[in-house]
């Protein structure tokens, strides 16, 4: 799968988010976010409580930081790290403070 698919779990529907809206999220059409990756996603985590920013690890060792509020699909990937050379098994965004990113392989 080369996309992250957003869902509203309370009603079990795909989620469409209007990035300009400060109001509630609307359950409607499918929203997919292209990972822009060359390998499979192996781990994912998001910031809480909003979940607008999330991080994913991939089978090739690459870690990508996404912001789903970005309107231009080519800008959704905010940052890419290529520090690992093998499968990422776990990613975590530290809450509060420095907002550190922790990865494991």
N, C-alpha and C positions, 0 to 999 in steps of 0.2 A: 504494500500500500504506500503510495507516494503522497498521501494527503492526511491531514488531521481533520477528522469530521466532528463538528460541534453538535451537541445534543442538549435538549432540555430534559433531564432525567425524570423530573416530576411528572411530565405528561408523555414521556417516551416518544418525543418527536425531534426531528432535526431542528437546529437552531439557526435563525438568521439574526444577526446583530447589526443594528445601524450604528456605526462608529461615531456619528455626530450626535446621537441621542443620549441624553442623560437619564432618560426614563427607563422603564423596565424593558427587558429583552422580550422580543416577540417570537413566539414559536410559529414558524412558517416554513419557508422553503429551506432546502438543504444548503448548508454553508460548509464548504471544504476549504482548507488552507493548504496550499501546495508546500511541501517540505523543501523543495529545491535540492533534494539529496540524491545521491547516486546509489544509496543502499537503503536497506530496511530500517525503520525506526525500532529501537530496542528498549527505550525507556522514555518516560515523560513525567513532568511535574509542573505545577503551576503555582503562582503566588496566590495567597489567600488574603482577603475573602473574595476579591473581584475576579481573579482568574484571567485577567487581560494579558498578562505576560506569562509565558510558559517556556520551558526548556525541554529539549529532546536530545537523546543520545542515539547514535546510529551504529550499525554493524561495522562500519569502516573506521570507527573511533572518533568521528566528528561529533561535536556538540553544537547545537544551534539554539539561539535565543530568539523567540518570536514575540510579537506584539500584535494581537488580533484586532486592535483598534485602528491599525494603519489601513487607509483606503486603497492605496496602490499595492496590488498583490506582490509586486517585485520588491517592495520595501518591508514586507511583513517579517522577513528574517532580519533581525536587528544586529546580530553578531554571530560569528562562526569561530569556533576554536578547533584546532587540529593538534591538540597536545597528546592524545592517545593514538595508538596505532592498531588497536584491536577493539573488539565488540564492547560497547558501553552497556553495562548491566544495570546501573542505577544513576539517577540524577536527582538533585534536591536543591531547592531554592531556600536559603536560610531566611527565616522571618525576622523582621525588625533589624535594627542596627545597621551593619554593613551590607546586608542583602547579598551575602556570599553564595556562590554557586559551588556545590559539592558534586563531584562525579566519581564513579567507581567502575572498574572493569574486571 
